[in-house]
Amino acid sequence: MTPINQRRFERFKANKRGWYSLWIFMLLFILSLFAELLANDNPLLINFDGEYYYPFMKTYSEQEFGGELPTEADYRDEYVVELINDNGWILYPPVKFSYDTINYDLTTPAPSAPDSVNLLGTDDQGRDVLARVIYGFRISVLFGLALTLISSVIGIFVGAIQGYYGGKLDLFGQRFIEIWSSLPILFLLIILSSIIRPNFWWLLGIMLLFSWMSLVPVIRAEFLRGRNLEYVKAAKALGLGDQGIMFKHILPNAMVATITFMPFILTGAITTLTALDFLGFGLPPGSPSLGELVSQGKSNLQAPWLGASAFFILSIMLTLLVFVGEAFRDAYDPRAH
């Protein structure tokens, strides 16, 4: 690590709010990556007759546990549970529901209030809210990270080309971006989502059409400034090509602005996905979606745990990301050197 990056890292660590927010967010994200181990309607491990079975990874028939049916074993059936416990034991995940598991044993009509079985209650279809929050957190962050990384690569490339070469290329590029960015993005997303059946990759592609523009002005300005600096002129005089100058000399300086913007781009991506899901134009019906949970909270005002769960998880997620972004911004502030 270079001395300047070492100083930036120390300044980032000195911002306790951003430093702890980064660790908390990383912990939550890593835990969500193992959602199948935290929330699942299938056991994690079964020991039966001295053999081990992994139902969360593989399908087993009821007959393999001494039952009668050749179909997949229902591990919520007392008969199957008794068969296994008579000859072994079962290890369940902390939450015994997956995001699409319907609890048919509710004592009150869905949506049911939080209790010892469903810690955050159930939604209007009888599905466990905590399980849907865990899976929804994972898909929201993965979607946001994918969109942020891909759009950043495109934005950096376009901004670098415009800023370095300038002239008519920069002029026409700026006019195109002005026209493209003036389009009503949310309305276009809704129209496109209503024409095609949206899924994770379709939504990622549609939003990528517009999200790449956020970094172009920053990178373009850095390259416009950097191409006239003395060390760039010296590199040209020594015969270094345009590609080498752009990516070896100017881009590392432009990455400072890019890194400080990325947490905010991630926040915007998660917010947009949540808004689309809330409006019903996002992920397919039944997907674990925080936006769909917000919509259920609006439709079921008599069940405040739905809106409260969505509000708190979104508030925590976005607040942590904003704190991290502010810490990065302060750490890379050139006035602090």
PLY file of the C-alpha trace (Angstrom):
ply
format ascii 1.0
element vertex 337
property float x
property float y
property float z
element edge 336
property int vertex1
property int vertex2
end_header
0.00 0.00 0.00
1.37 3.39 -1.03
1.87 6.08 1.62
-1.04 8.16 0.30
-3.39 5.15 0.37
-2.15 4.33 3.85
-3.12 7.83 4.99
-6.52 7.47 3.34
-7.09 4.18 5.12
-6.13 5.71 8.45
-8.53 8.60 7.88
-11.28 6.15 6.97
-10.66 4.18 10.18
-10.66 7.41 12.16
-14.24 8.03 11.03
-15.75 5.65 13.59
-19.26 6.00 12.24
-18.26 4.95 8.74
-15.78 2.30 9.94
-18.30 0.51 12.16
-21.04 0.93 9.57
-18.86 -0.88 7.03
-18.29 -3.80 9.39
-21.96 -4.03 10.37
-23.06 -3.94 6.72
-20.49 -6.56 5.73
-21.61 -8.80 8.59
-25.27 -8.52 7.58
-24.42 -9.12 3.92
-22.25 -12.16 4.62
-24.96 -13.64 6.83
-27.54 -13.07 4.09
-25.35 -14.96 1.60
-26.02 -18.05 3.74
-29.76 -17.42 3.86
-30.51 -21.08 3.11
-28.70 -22.00 6.34
-30.54 -19.36 8.36
-34.08 -19.67 7.04
-35.28 -22.87 5.40
-38.28 -25.16 5.60
-35.96 -28.15 5.18
-33.61 -29.34 7.94
-29.90 -28.63 7.61
-28.80 -32.10 8.67
-30.46 -35.42 9.44
-28.87 -38.44 11.05
-30.93 -41.53 10.24
-29.76 -45.09 10.89
-26.19 -43.84 11.24
-26.21 -42.06 7.84
-26.21 -38.32 7.26
-28.64 -36.49 4.97
-28.61 -32.86 3.83
-32.21 -31.94 2.94
-31.46 -28.24 2.32
-29.17 -29.30 -0.54
-30.75 -32.50 -1.82
-34.22 -33.95 -2.17
-35.03 -37.17 -0.31
-38.18 -39.24 -0.56
-40.25 -40.24 2.43
-39.42 -43.89 1.78
-35.75 -43.25 2.56
-36.79 -42.52 6.14
-39.07 -45.54 6.45
-42.22 -43.88 5.16
-44.67 -45.05 2.54
-44.74 -42.34 -0.12
-42.16 -42.14 -2.94
-42.55 -38.34 -3.05
-40.35 -35.77 -1.33
-40.44 -35.97 2.43
-42.45 -33.25 4.18
-40.30 -32.35 7.17
-43.15 -30.40 8.73
-45.29 -33.53 8.86
-45.33 -34.98 12.38
-45.35 -38.49 10.95
-42.08 -37.94 9.04
-40.49 -36.18 12.02
-41.41 -39.07 14.30
-39.96 -41.61 11.84
-36.64 -39.78 11.79
-36.46 -39.13 15.53
-37.09 -42.79 16.26
-33.86 -43.70 14.46
-31.79 -40.52 14.62
-32.07 -36.77 14.99
-32.81 -33.59 13.03
-30.91 -30.28 12.96
-33.13 -27.37 11.92
-32.06 -23.86 10.83
-32.76 -20.95 13.22
-35.83 -19.97 11.15
-37.88 -22.98 10.05
-39.38 -21.22 7.04
-38.09 -20.29 3.61
-39.17 -17.10 1.86
-42.01 -18.89 0.06
-43.10 -21.25 2.84
-46.74 -20.85 3.87
-47.47 -21.53 7.51
-50.71 -23.52 7.51
-50.73 -23.83 11.32
-51.55 -20.20 12.08
-53.90 -19.66 15.00
-55.16 -16.37 13.54
-55.91 -15.32 9.94
-52.99 -14.03 7.90
-51.34 -11.63 8.27
-50.70 -12.89 11.79
-48.89 -10.97 14.51
-45.37 -11.86 15.68
-45.11 -14.82 18.01
-42.59 -17.45 19.12
-42.92 -19.30 15.77
-42.96 -16.35 13.37
-40.76 -13.78 15.12
-41.77 -10.93 12.80
-45.22 -12.30 12.03
-46.51 -13.40 8.64
-47.62 -11.53 5.55
-51.08 -11.68 3.98
-50.25 -15.04 2.38
-49.05 -16.67 5.59
-45.33 -16.48 4.74
-42.78 -15.77 7.44
-41.71 -12.11 7.36
-38.28 -12.71 8.91
-37.39 -15.27 6.24
-38.51 -12.90 3.48
-36.49 -10.07 5.03
-33.33 -12.21 5.08
-33.72 -13.31 1.46
-34.92 -9.86 0.37
-31.87 -8.21 1.93
-29.58 -10.54 0.00
-31.21 -10.04 -3.38
-31.38 -6.25 -2.91
-27.67 -5.96 -2.06
-26.58 -8.37 -4.81
-28.69 -6.48 -7.34
-27.28 -3.16 -6.17
-23.67 -4.40 -6.22
-24.03 -5.89 -9.71
-25.63 -2.73 -11.07
-23.05 -0.50 -9.36
-20.03 -2.43 -10.64
-21.23 -2.82 -14.23
-22.51 0.74 -14.54
-19.27 2.05 -13.02
-17.18 0.20 -15.62
-19.30 1.60 -18.46
-19.38 5.10 -16.96
-15.61 5.14 -16.41
-14.96 3.99 -19.98
-17.33 6.54 -21.57
-16.12 9.40 -19.36
-12.49 8.53 -20.06
-12.99 8.50 -23.83
-14.88 11.79 -23.80
-12.50 13.58 -21.47
-9.27 12.39 -23.04
-10.08 12.94 -26.70
-12.46 15.89 -26.31
-13.47 17.72 -29.51
-16.48 16.52 -31.47
-16.49 13.16 -29.68
-16.95 14.92 -26.37
-19.48 17.39 -27.82
-21.74 14.75 -29.36
-21.31 12.49 -26.35
-22.47 15.23 -23.99
-25.49 16.05 -26.14
-26.46 12.35 -26.21
-26.12 12.07 -22.44
-28.19 15.22 -21.92
-30.99 13.83 -24.09
-30.78 10.32 -22.62
-30.70 11.55 -19.02
-33.71 13.81 -19.60
-35.95 10.82 -20.31
-38.39 9.91 -17.53
-36.45 6.90 -16.30
-39.00 5.54 -13.85
-41.81 5.72 -16.41
-39.65 3.96 -19.01
-38.78 1.25 -16.48
-42.46 0.75 -15.74
-43.33 0.58 -19.46
-40.54 -1.89 -20.25
-41.36 -3.98 -17.20
-44.99 -4.19 -18.26
-44.07 -5.33 -21.79
-41.70 -8.11 -20.75
-41.89 -10.43 -17.78
-39.28 -8.96 -15.44
-36.71 -11.02 -13.59
-33.41 -10.27 -11.87
-31.36 -10.09 -15.08
-33.97 -8.21 -17.12
-34.28 -5.56 -14.43
-30.50 -5.33 -14.18
-30.22 -4.80 -17.94
-33.03 -2.24 -18.08
-31.67 -0.17 -15.20
-28.16 -0.42 -16.63
-29.39 1.55 -19.66
-29.59 4.65 -17.47
-27.43 4.11 -14.38
-24.07 4.27 -16.22
-24.41 8.04 -16.71
-23.92 8.91 -13.04
-20.11 8.61 -13.17
-19.52 10.04 -16.65
-19.35 13.75 -15.64
-16.90 13.05 -12.81
-14.56 10.87 -14.88
-14.82 13.21 -17.87
-13.79 16.19 -15.75
-10.80 14.31 -14.31
-9.59 13.31 -17.78
-10.13 16.81 -19.19
-7.94 18.13 -16.40
-5.40 15.33 -16.42
-4.66 15.26 -20.14
-2.99 18.67 -19.95
-0.78 17.93 -16.95
2.99 17.88 -17.35
3.51 14.19 -16.61
0.96 13.26 -19.27
2.71 15.44 -21.85
6.02 13.87 -20.83
4.56 10.38 -21.30
3.38 11.35 -24.78
6.81 12.72 -25.62
8.35 9.41 -24.57
6.08 7.60 -27.04
3.53 6.06 -24.65
0.26 5.35 -26.44
-3.14 6.78 -25.60
-4.30 3.58 -23.92
-1.28 3.49 -21.63
-1.65 7.14 -20.71
-5.37 6.82 -20.00
-5.26 3.70 -17.85
-1.80 3.96 -16.25
-1.50 7.67 -15.55
-4.88 9.45 -15.55
-7.32 6.72 -14.47
-5.73 6.08 -11.02
-6.33 9.73 -10.13
-9.88 9.59 -11.50
-10.63 6.49 -9.40
-10.58 8.64 -6.27
-13.85 10.29 -7.31
-15.24 6.95 -8.48
-14.68 5.18 -5.18
-16.31 7.98 -3.21
-19.39 7.90 -5.45
-19.91 4.12 -5.51
-21.65 3.70 -2.11
-24.17 6.36 -3.13
-24.73 4.64 -6.49
-25.34 1.40 -4.60
-27.87 3.15 -2.37
-29.68 4.54 -5.42
-29.79 1.12 -7.08
-31.35 -0.52 -4.00
-33.87 2.31 -3.66
-34.91 2.05 -7.32
-35.39 -1.72 -7.10
-37.47 -1.26 -3.94
-39.61 1.39 -5.67
-40.24 -0.86 -8.68
-41.17 -3.78 -6.45
-43.48 -1.52 -4.45
-45.25 -0.47 -7.66
-45.48 -4.08 -8.85
-43.08 -3.71 -11.79
-40.02 -5.27 -10.21
-39.10 -8.85 -9.46
-41.54 -11.66 -10.36
-44.46 -12.23 -7.97
-43.48 -14.35 -4.99
-39.84 -13.23 -5.00
-38.41 -12.17 -1.64
-38.65 -8.44 -2.10
-38.40 -5.59 0.38
-40.46 -3.40 -1.92
-43.24 -5.98 -2.00
-43.14 -6.05 1.81
-43.58 -2.26 1.83
-46.56 -2.67 -0.49
-48.09 -5.25 1.83
-47.60 -2.88 4.74
-49.54 -0.20 2.83
-52.33 -2.63 1.96
-52.58 -4.08 5.48
-52.57 -1.15 7.85
-54.06 -3.41 10.51
-50.76 -5.36 10.48
-48.15 -2.72 11.46
-45.39 -5.32 11.75
-45.26 -5.55 7.94
-44.54 -1.87 7.37
-42.30 -1.68 10.44
-40.16 -4.62 9.31
-39.68 -3.15 5.83
-39.02 0.32 7.23
-36.38 -0.78 9.72
-34.46 -3.08 7.38
-34.40 -0.46 4.59
-33.50 2.31 7.02
-30.65 0.31 8.52
-29.32 -0.78 5.12
-29.40 2.65 3.50
-28.13 4.45 6.62
-25.12 2.15 6.86
-24.32 2.67 3.17
-24.62 6.46 3.47
-22.29 6.49 6.48
-19.76 4.35 4.57
-20.01 6.66 1.57
-19.42 9.72 3.73
-16.38 8.08 5.32
-14.93 7.26 1.89
-15.60 10.79 0.70
-13.78 12.29 3.68
-10.89 9.82 3.41
-10.30 10.66 -0.25
-10.80 14.41 0.15
-7.67 16.01 -1.38
-7.94 18.95 1.04
-7.17 16.52 3.89
-3.68 15.65 2.55
0 1
1 2
2 3
3 4
4 5
5 6
6 7
7 8
8 9
9 10
10 11
11 12
12 13
13 14
14 15
15 16
16 17
17 18
18 19
19 20
20 21
21 22
22 23
23 24
24 25
25 26
26 27
27 28
28 29
29 30
30 31
31 32
32 33
33 34
34 35
35 36
36 37
37 38
38 39
39 40
40 41
41 42
42 43
43 44
44 45
45 46
46 47
47 48
48 49
49 50
50 51
51 52
52 53
53 54
54 55
55 56
56 57
57 58
58 59
59 60
60 61
61 62
62 63
63 64
64 65
65 66
66 67
67 68
68 69
69 70
70 71
71 72
72 73
73 74
74 75
75 76
76 77
77 78
78 79
79 80
80 81
81 82
82 83
83 84
84 85
85 86
86 87
87 88
88 89
89 90
90 91
91 92
92 93
93 94
94 95
95 96
96 97
97 98
98 99
99 100
100 101
101 102
102 103
103 104
104 105
105 106
106 107
107 108
108 109
109 110
110 111
111 112
112 113
113 114
114 115
115 116
116 117
117 118
118 119
119 120
120 121
121 122
122 123
123 124
124 125
125 126
126 127
127 128
128 129
129 130
130 131
131 132
132 133
133 134
134 135
135 136
136 137
137 138
138 139
139 140
140 141
141 142
142 143
143 144
144 145
145 146
146 147
147 148
148 149
149 150
150 151
151 152
152 153
153 154
154 155
155 156
156 157
157 158
158 159
159 160
160 161
161 162
162 163
163 164
164 165
165 166
166 167
167 168
168 169
169 170
170 171
171 172
172 173
173 174
174 175
175 176
176 177
177 178
178 179
179 180
180 181
181 182
182 183
183 184
184 185
185 186
186 187
187 188
188 189
189 190
190 191
191 192
192 193
193 194
194 195
195 196
196 197
197 198
198 199
199 200
200 201
201 202
202 203
203 204
204 205
205 206
206 207
207 208
208 209
209 210
210 211
211 212
212 213
213 214
214 215
215 216
216 217
217 218
218 219
219 220
220 221
221 222
222 223
223 224
224 225
225 226
226 227
227 228
228 229
229 230
230 231
231 232
232 233
233 234
234 235
235 236
236 237
237 238
238 239
239 240
240 241
241 242
242 243
243 244
244 245
245 246
246 247
247 248
248 249
249 250
250 251
251 252
252 253
253 254
254 255
255 256
256 257
257 258
258 259
259 260
260 261
261 262
262 263
263 264
264 265
265 266
266 267
267 268
268 269
269 270
270 271
271 272
272 273
273 274
274 275
275 276
276 277
277 278
278 279
279 280
280 281
281 282
282 283
283 284
284 285
285 286
286 287
287 288
288 289
289 290
290 291
291 292
292 293
293 294
294 295
295 296
296 297
297 298
298 299
299 300
300 301
301 302
302 303
303 304
304 305
305 306
306 307
307 308
308 309
309 310
310 311
311 312
312 313
313 314
314 315
315 316
316 317
317 318
318 319
319 320
320 321
321 322
322 323
323 324
324 325
325 326
326 327
327 328
328 329
329 330
330 331
331 332
332 333
333 334
334 335
335 336
